[in-house]
Each structure stands twice: as structure tokens, then as C-alpha cells.
Amino acid sequence: MVRTFLAAADTGSFIAAGRRVHASASAVTERIKQLEFQLGARLFDRDKRGCRLTQAGHRFLEPAQAMVRAWETGRSRVTLPARYLHSVRIGGQHALWPALLIPMLNELTRVRPDIAVRAAAAAPAQLNRALAVGELDMAFLYDPVLRGGIRIEQLVADRLVLVSSRPERDWREIFVHFDWGENANAEIRARMGDLPAAGIELELGILALDWLTSTGGAGFVPERMARRHLDEGKLAVVDGVGGIEFSPFICWRASLDSGICTTVIDLARRHGVHTSAL
């Protein structure tokens, strides 16, 4: 019931909440009614537009998140082998796994063998939601959402640059739109105005570089991610188009153990600074 409550609070819809928790809208309604009966308070106001938290619902939100976190922590700990004294759940945007997060996790298991790790790759919206409801302890992504109880720091400075694998051609003729998130898309539109109508729109993360070099295209990619390809001459920055700030961030729950948090952040920064393919 608590997960259903959190899903409804986050989506603003019993129907959308049902899709998230794999239940029908009527089942969501029944679960919320049971929860309200147990708490002795109405948690949602509903109308044709969806559902909104009441004052009581807002007051229950943080305890509900804490309940889910406690359950997940307890469930993971009881099944761990005795050698693990701690656990952490880490999520990352797909583009950040190959060059940053996989090496970081490899080193984490070496320097802190007492920490059990659950890791997942997901889109920014999923990572932000999982952090908010306590399904993740930490997340690495380009498009964080400011929320209470979540701390955010920039990992490294980066920017989106327009590159082409065929600099002899007009980039507008071979432009491919890569989806780096709504904020990045809005910045590109504000900077560039009307872009060429891209016949191809892709959400590939780091695979965008392979696409550009193999098909002969042009598009916006993170500069650090493209550094090796630029150095090798496989891609070239398009002249006259400035970069757009686009940096990866570390997000973590304020309740996360400070020792684990410090260790993971230090390792992430070390790999973030030294890798040329972030």
C-alpha cells in the first residue's frame, strides 16, 4: 500500500500509479482506501485531472519514503553473506556506465569488499524517481531533479559540442538528433534556433559516437565522451557553434551512510577526471 501511495503521489494519477506498481486503477483505489482507513486521514483529493495530496498526505510522504527505504535495506541485508557489512544501491544513466561507473564499481569492490552493491542503468526520469522514493541510494546522471532529502554535486565539467564525422560536408545535411534529456534539448533549441529536420532521432548514450563514425553523421555529443574520437580524427568539432553546458552529476540521499558516500564520490571523481571517454 505504501508503494502505491508513493506512486500516486509522484504521478498525480491513480491510473499512472497502477501502471507503475502493476495494478489496475480500481486496485490502486482500494489500496489507498485501506491505507487511509488505517491512518484515519484522507491522503488524496481526486478530480477529473487526477489526484493531489492533502495536507495529511504531504505529512505522510516523508515517513512513507522512509518505510520503503527501511524495507529495502532490511530485505537486502538479511540475504547478504556474512562478509558484507554494508550495502548501497547505485543507478546511472546509460551513457555513464562504460567509461565511468563500471571502472568505479570495480575499484569499489576492491577497496571496500565489505560493501555489497546493487547497480542499475536507467533513463534520467527513472533515476530521479527511484532516488525520490528510496529505491536508490545514489545516482549518476546528466539531468538531476532538486528534491528535499537529495544532495547533488557536479561530477566533472562538460559540455555538448556539435561534431561531424564528415567535416567536408555541411553538417545540416547529415544532422542526427541525439536525445540527452529535455533540459539539454531546450538549451540546444535556444542556442541554435530551428535545427534541420532530423530524419533520425536516437537515445543511444555513448553509442552515439559509434553511430556518427560508422554512418557519417553530425550531432551534439558530450565533449569528454568524444575526446578520444576527436583526438584520433574520427570526429571534428563544427566551427562556429559554441558548446552548451552539460555536466554529469552525483545525487545521493542525505540519509546515506557518510563513509560509503565519501568513498563512492571520491572514486567517481577520480575516474571522472582521468577518463577521456566520460
N, C-alpha and C positions, 0 to 999 in steps of 0.2 A: 504493500500500500504506500509506503514512504517513497519508493522509487517512482511510482505512478504519480504521486503528488508533485515530486520534483520535475517530472517530465511535463506535467500540465502547467506548472509554474513557469518553466523555461519556454515552452512553445506557445502558451496562451490559447491552447485549444485542446479539448478532450480528444478530438479525432486525431490530431497530430501526436498527442501523448500516447494514444493507443498504438499508433504505428511504431513509436519508439520502444514501447515495452511489450510489443507483440500481443496486443489485446484489442478487443472491439471497443467502440466508444461506449457501449452500454456497460461493458465490464469496467471501464475506467470510471464511469459514473457511479457504479455500485461500490467500487473500492474507495472512492472519495467520500461517499456517504458513510461507509463504515468507519473511515478514519475520523470524519467529523463527529460521528456519534461517540467514538472512544475519547476524543478530545473535548467534546462538549462545546464546540465552536464551529461556525461556518468558515470555511477556508477560502472559498471562491465565490465571486459574483459572476453569473453567466448571462449572456445575451446572444443575439444572433452573430455578433462579431467574434465571440469566443468566450474565454474566461479570464478573470482578473483576480489577483489575490486580494482578500480582505485584509483589514489590519491584523486580524488574528493569523491569517495566512502568512503575512510578512513576518510576524513574530515567530512563526513555526519554521520558517525557511532555513535559518542557520542551524537550529537543532536537528532538522531533518537531514541536512547535508552531513552533519557530524555523525548521525546514526549510520548513514550509508558508509562513510569512511571507516567508522569503527567496525562495522560488519565485514567490510572487505579486508581490513587489516587483520581482524581475527581469523577470518577464513583462510587467508594466505599463510598466516603464521602456524596454524595448527597442522598444516600439511607439509611444512618445511622440514628437511633433515636437520638434525641437531647442530650441525656445523654452522648453520646460518642463524645469526643473532638479530639481524635486521632485514627489512625488505623495502624496496622502492619501486614504484610504478612510473615508467617514463614513456612519454609519447613524443613523436617527432613528425614533422611534415616530411613527405616522401623525398623531396629534393635534398634534405639534410642528412639522410641516412648513409649513403655510400661513402662520402668522404669525411664526415664528422662523427656521426653518432655510433656507427659500428666500431671504428677505431677507439672511440672514447669508452664504449662499453667493454671492449676487450681489455683495455688498461684498467678499468674499474674493477673487473673481476680478478685482476692480478694484484692490485694494491689493496683491495678490500674484499678478500674472499669470504668475509663474514656477512656480506650484503647479498641477499637474493634479489634478482631483478626481473621484473615483468616489463616487456617493451612492446610498443605497437607503433605502426605507421598509419597516419590518417590525414585527412584534409584539415585545414585550419579551423573550420567551424566545429568539427567533431572534437578536436583537441581542446578548444576553448570550453566547449560544453562539458567534456569529461573532467576538466580541471574544476569547473564551477560546481559540479555535483559530487566531487570527491572520488571519481573513478580513476583519476591520475594524480600523482604527487608532483610531477614535473612535466613540462612540455617545451619543445623547441620548435619555433615556428616564426614565420615572417609577419603574421597579421594577428597580434595578440589583442585581446579584449580586456579593458580595465574593469576589474570586479573587486568587490570587497573580499579581503582574505587571500588575494592573489598578489604576489610580488613579481615585478617584471624588471629585467635589466637587458640592455643591449649586449649581445654576444660579441660581435665584431661589426665594424662599419663596412657597409657595402652599398652598392647602387646598381640599378638596372641600366644597361647600356644597349644601344642598338648595334647589333653586329650582323655581318653578312659573310657567307662563305664564298660569294662571288662578287667581290668588290668592283669588278669591271662593269657590272650591270646596275641599273637603277634599282635601289632597294625596294621601291614601291611595287615593282613588277613581280617580286618574289617574296613579298612580305607574308609572314605567318604569325598569327596571334597566339601567344602563349599566355595561359591564364595563371597569373601569380596572385590572384585574390582581388577582391573588389577595391580595396584601398589603392593597390598598385595600378589597377586598370583605370581608376578615376584620375590618378596622377598623370598617367600616360595620355589620357584624353585631354586633360587640362593643358599639358605641355605641347602636345602635337596637333591638337585640333582634330579635324576629320582625317582619320587614318585610311589607308587604302582598304577597300572591302576585301578582307582576307577570305580566301576560299577554304582555308583550313584554320580551325581553332582547336588548340590542343592544351591539355593539362598533363604534362609529361614530367615536370620537375627536371632533374638532371639529364634525363633522356632527350630534352630539348636540344642539347648540344649535338647529340648523335644525329638527330633529325636534320638539323641545319647542315652539318658537314656531309651527310650522305645524300641529301636531296638538292642541295644548292639553294638554300633559302636565306631569309633575313628576318630578324626578330629581336625583341628585347629579352635579355637574359641577365642574371646577376654577374657582375664583373668578376668577382672572386671565383665563381663557379667556372667561368670561361677562361680564366687566366692561362691555363696550360695550352688550350686550343689557340689562344691569341699569340702566345709565345712561339708556338710551333708553326704559325702562319696558316692554320686551318680556318681561322676566322679573322676578320678585321673589323675594327670599330668604324662605324659610318661617320664620316666627318660632318661637322656642323650640327650634330644632335647631342646635347648635353646629357649627363647622367641624371637619373632620378633616384633619390634616396630609397634604399630597400635593404634593410638590415635584418638579420635573424635575431630573435630574442629568446632569452631563457625566462620561463614562467614557472613559478612554484607556489605551492600552498604555504601560507605563513605558518601552519601547524607542523610542517615537515621538520624532522629531526635536524638540528643545525649542523651536526657533524656530517651527516650524509649529504646535506645540501651543499656545504662548503666543498666537500670532496668532488662531487659531481660537477659543480660550477667551475672549479679550478681545472679539472681535466678537460671540460668542454672549451674553456678559454684557451688552454694550451693547444688543443687540436685545431680550434678555430683560427688562431693566429698563424699557425705554422703550415696549415694545409693550403695549397694553391687551387684546390678544386672544391672549396666550400660553396 
